Structure formats: C-alpha cells, structure tokens
Amino acid sequence: MNRFLSLLLLCVSIQPAYAQDRPYFHLPDIPGYKTLICDFHLHTVFSDGEVWPTVRVDEAWRDGLDAIAITDHLEYLPHKEDIRTDYNRSWKIAQKYALDKNVLVIPGTEITKSMPPGHFNALFIKDASTIVNDDYLLAIEAAASQGAFVMWNHPGWKAQQPDSTRWWNEHTLLYDKGWLHGIEVVNDGEYYPEALEWAIEKGLSIMGNSDEHSPFRGEFSALSHRPCTIVFATERSLGGIREALFNGRTAAFNGKNIIGDASILRALFLESVKLIQVENQVARYAFRNYSDLHFDLVLTDRVYRDWQKKLSLKPGYECFFSLPAETDIEDIELKVMNFISAPESSLKLNLSAVEKVEQ
C-alpha cells in the first residue's frame, strides 16, 4: 500500500463523530421565522450530571438540535471534591467544542432554592459566579442585571409541590419586578397544565426541556425524543434565539404533542400539512405531511353534526378521507388533537384554510 493511500485511510478512520451521517428531523419554517429545536435545561458533571460538557454537544448534534443551554446548578455541587468549582467552566468547554459542530451553546445556570420559590434557569448570562447568593431575590436580580432570560423550572415537580401546583407570592414578586420571563410547561416528559394557564395569563414564554442528568439514549423521532423547546426566531443565532424567547415565540415539544400559542401552532401546521383532492373524485381528499411530526386529526361537519372522521397522519405520509355527499369543505372543522393551545383545548381551524396542492 502506498504512503498516500495509507495516509488517506488514516484520516478517514479518525474523522470525529459529527462528520458521520445522522438522521435529520424536519420542522418547517413558518412565515417570517426560522423554526429551531432547542433544549435549555441540561446538566453535566460540573453540578449533578453524569457526563462531560462535550457529550452534551455530541448528543445535540446527533439529535439534530439547533441550540442547547448548559445550566449547571450554582448551589448543588455533589462532585465538588473531584471537579474544581468554576461556575462558568462547563459552558466554556461546551461552547469551544461546539464551534465546529453547528450547535449553538447558550451560557446559563440553575438557581436552586427550596419552595417557594423553587428552581430557575437563567439563560444568556455573562458570569454565573456573580449570581451566587443565599437570597433568591438577590440571585435573580444579579441574573436580570446581566440581561438574562429567567424561567421557572418544573413548577409541578412533586418533590417540591407534592400536594398541588401553586403560584406563590414569591413568583408574583419576581413577575412584578420583570424578572420572570418563561415557565417550563414540560420538564423531563412531565406536563403541567397549571403552568400553561399561567403562561397564557401572564404572557410567559412556554418552555419544554429535558432537564437531563444522564447520557441520552435512543433516536430522535416524532413519537420518541427528549422534551424540547421549539423556537421561532428571526435568524439562527444566539441573538435570534434570545429575541424570540423574550417575545414569547416558543412552543413545548413533548412526545407527539406540541404546546403553544394558537397562532404559532396554526402557522406550523399549515406549513407542515397540505390538502390534495383526489383526481376525478369530488368528495375524496388526502392530507400530505411534509414534516417529521405526527398529527392526530379530527374532521367534523358543522352542518351534519353526526359526521366525524378521526385520522392519524404519520411523518412523510398521506392519509385519505371522503366527505359526506354534497358537503362543502367550508363546512368542515379540523381539529389537531396533539397541538395544545390551552389546557383541554386543541388547535381548531377550517379545512378550507389548508393549502391545496397537486396530487
């Protein structure tokens, strides 16, 4: 074997993991915004996690995420005998490692207090060490003074609110001071409908995050994936994500469910699904799914109330249906059951709003 071929084979054999093929999870952009998949709550060995910061970047690359935030605890450091306490170190390691991975890494930290007020993530901070304070108000004020986006983590976590999920006076104080901007409606697969109510009532950004401490296992698919926040940003950058968070253009992605503002859910659905009229059959149609999302759909005739059709639309598939004779699509209501706009409320729209495309 000649020297050039040996060198070529050696280079191929040592290519890093991010140069390999990976599945691509497609979420369409919506008018005016780029659709980004993010996880804003992750831990490493620099607090109570089990992995090095670079592992979090590799996992994000493998899952097709656009951005992550490393949010190690300030107060809870079970590995401090083994790892030097530097509250900014985990982000620095991850950020440097991610430069060639096309993954954005947001500097953050978790402010860890007992209830009330509980745990908070501060994102886009400049220096975590200046946020350390026994007084939760002073800690969050320090984060806010750095321009941080602050969210209340896992408000329905049974370890902290075992009897009922409550909004406390401490949260009212933070909200009134302008220091509370988002709330986790989903954490580690748990869904908190009370948190969704508060987000709607108070204009807080809807967040969904993994809060992962262990290594991730399994693939990222429509029905099985880490909980994420979908961000609708003007551009794919740290600044674009920050602006979107502060302006509430987010949704929580948990299993097949997407939880968010109805106008955002509507835009995402209409970019994902198109309507086909089957050739030569007036009342025969199909939905075509251009995304990697799963949709549970219900069609109802508003004139003939006894007619209803349930459909399951898988990623990249078509599903066919027939309307009652002489029914106008203007009379058909479409409900997207797994697009949740409020507790016990799913996205509704008229079937005629779905764009028609050629068969």
N, C-alpha and C positions, 0 to 999 in steps of 0.2 A: 504494500500500500504506500503510495507516495506521500510526501510530507504535507502537501496542500490538502489532500483528502483527509488525512488524519486530523489536521487542524480543524477542518470543516465539521467533521463528525464530533469533535470535542466541543465546539461551540454550540452545536445543536443539542448535545447532551446536557449542557449546563444552562440552557435557557430557563429563566425563572418561571414560576407557575403562571404569572399573569400573561405570558406570551402564548399560553395554550388556548385551545378552544374553550368556550364556555357558553352555556345557554343564554339566550337573550330574551328578557321579559319585556314585552312591548306594551306600553301605555301611551296612547296618542296624546299629542299636544292639544290644547284647547285654544280657541281664538284669542290671540294676544299673549299667550303664555306657554312656557315650556313645562312639561309635566315631569317632575323629578321624584325619585323614590329615595327616601332617607330614613335613617334610624338615629334618633337624637338622644339615646339613653343606653350607653354601653360602659362596661367596667373591665378593668384589667388588673393585673397583679399589683398595680400601684395603689389599689384600695382593697376590695374584697373579691375581685375577679380571679379567674384561673389561667388567664392567657397573657402573653406579652402584647404590647400595643400593635406590633406589626401583624399579629394574627388577625386582629380586628380589621385591618385594612385588606388583607388577603380574603377574608370572609366576605367583606363588602364587594370586592372585585368579583369574586365567584358568584355572588347573588345578583350582580348587575345593579347594585345601588349607586346612586349619584353622589351621595354625601352621608357621612356619619359624624357623630359627636362623641368624643371620649369624655365621659362625665364621672370620673372617679370621685369618691366621697372625700370630703375635707375632714370630717370628724371620725370616720370609721376606717381604721387602717390596720387590719389584722396581720398584714405582712411587714409591718414596720421594722421588725427585728432583722429582716432579711433584705429589705429594699430601702434605700435612703429616701427620706421624706422630702420630696420635691413636688409640690402640688401642680407644677406645670410640665413635669417631665414626660408623663405618658402622652400628652398631646404633642410635644416636641418630637418624640420618637416616631409617632404615627404620621405626623404631618410630613416629616422629611422622607419617610419611607413611601408615602403615597404620591410623591411628586411624579413618578413615572407610571403610576397605576390608573390615572384618570379618575381618582376618587378624591372628593373634597373632604377635608377633615376640619371640623369646627372646634375651636377651643371652648371647653366647657368644664363644669364641675357640678357636683351634687352637694347641696347644703342640707345636712342631715340633722333634723331635730325631732324630738318626740311630738306627739299630738297633744293639743294643737301647737304649732301649725303644720308639722309634718315635714316631708322632704320636698326639695325644689331643685330643678336643674336650671343653671344659669349658662346660657349659650352666648358665644361671641364675646367672651371676657378677654381681658388683656393680661391679667395677673391674678391667678387663683389665690396666691398666698395672702393677698391683702383682704380677701373676703373672710378669712378665718376669724370667727368671733362667737363667743358663747351666746350672745344676744342675737336672736334671729333677725330682729329689725335692723340692727347694725350690719349684720352679714349681708342681708338682701339689699340694703341701701348701698353698701360698698359695690355690690354687683351692678346695681342700677346705675351708679355713678360711672361705671365703665361702659355704659351703653348696652348692657346685657338684656337679652330676651329671657324672661323668667317664667317658668311653668311649674305648676303644682303637679307633683308626681303621684301616681297611683292613689287618688283620693278615696277609693273604695277598698283599699288593701285591708283585709280582715285583721292583720296583725296590729294595725293602728286604729281602725274603726270597726271593732268586732260586732257591734250591735246594729248600727245604722250609719249610712254615709251622710255626713252633715257638712254644711258650710258654716265655719266658725267665725266668731268676731275677729279673730286674728286675720282671716282671709279678707274680710271686709276692709280692715285697716290697710292691708297691702294693696288691695284693689283701689281704694280711695286715694292712696298715695301715687298710683300709677306704676306700681312696681310688680304687678302681676299681669302677665300678657297671654298666657296659654294654660291649658289644663289637659292632662292625659285622660282621654276618654277610653283609651285602650292601653293596658300595660301587661306585657307578658301573656297576651291572649285573654286577659280579663277585660270585660266590657262593663263600664259604669254608666248606666243611663242617667243617673243623677248628675254626673259630670257633664253630659251632653246638654242637659237642661240648663245648667249654669253657663256653659259656653254660649248657648243661644241667647240667654237672658242678658248676659254681661258683655257679650262681644269678645269673648276669649277665643284664641286660636285653638282649633280642635287638633289634638295630638294623639298619635298612636306609636308606641315604641316597644322594643323588645325587653329592655332592662336586663340584658343578658350578662351573666357572670361566667358561664361555662362556655366551652367551644360550641359553635353551631354545627349541627349535623343535618343532613338531608338537603334536597334541592329546593330551589325557589320556584314554586308553581302557583297556579291560580287558586288551588284549594289548600295548599300546604306551604307555608312560608313564615318567616319571622314577622311579627307585627311591625308595621312601618307607618311613617307619615308621608303622605303624598303632598308635594309642594308644587304650587303653580306659580312659577317665577318668570320674571321678565327676561332673565338670562340665567344660564347655568354657571353660577359663580357664587362665592360666599356672600357678596353683596346682594346678589339677586335673591338668594335664599333668605337672608336676613330681612330684606324689604317685604318679602311675601309673608314671613312669619308675623311681622308686626302689623300687617294689613289683613291677616286672617284668611289668606288664600291657601288653606290646608284641608286635608281630609285624613281620617284614620283608616288604615287598610288592615283588616283582621280576618284571616281566612278568606272566604268569598265575599265578605261584607266590606263595603266602603261607607264611611260615616262622615257626613259633612253638610255644608250648606246646600240647599236645594238647587240654587243656580249653578254652583260648581258641578254638582252631580249630574245635572241635566246636560251641561256642556260636555262632560266627559262621556256620558252615554251616547250622545248624538254624534260624537267623533268616532266612537267605537263600533256602533251598530248601524247598518243600513237596511233598507227595505227593498225587496225585489218582488215585482209582480210576475207571476209565472205566465209565460207566453201562452196566449190563446185561452186563458182561464181567468175570467173576470174577478172571481172572488177567491183566488188562490194566491197566496203570498209566501214569502220566506224572509226571515231575518238572517243577515250575514254578519258574523262577528269578525271584525278586523283587529281585535285586540287579543291580549293574553288573559283577559278577565273572564270570569264565569258570570252568567246572568240567569237569575230566576225571574221569569216574566209571567204576568197575568194579564190577559186581554178580557175586557168586559164591554158588552154592548149596552150603551146608555139608553137605547130605545127598547130593545128586547132584554129586559133585566135578567131573564133566566139563562142567558147565554154567557158562558165564561170559558176561557181556554188557558190552561197552565202550560208553560213551555220552559224547558231547560236548554240554554244556549251555551255550548262549550266554546272555549277559545279556538278561533280559527275555523269554526264550523258554521253550517247553515241549519236552520230548523224551519219546517214548513207548517203552514196552517191555512185553514179555509174560514172565511167569514160567512155568517148566515146570509141566505139569499136576499138580494136587493139591499144589503147593508152598505152604507157609505162609511169609508174609513174615518170621516169626520165624527162619526157617532161612536167610535171605539176609543175607550180609555185604556192606556197602557200603564201598568204599574210594575216598577222594577223593585222586586221584593227585597233584594240584598243591597240596595242603595238606600241607606237610612238617613233621613233628613231631620228627624226628631224622634224621641222615644216613642215607640209603637207607631211610627209613621214612615212610609217608604215613598220614594220618588214617584210622582204621577205626571203623566203628560198625555197629550192626544196622539194617537197613532199617526195622524197626518203630519206631525212635526218631524217624524223620522224621514231622512232623505231617501228618495228612491234612486236606485242605481240599475244599470242594465244587468240582465240575467247572465 
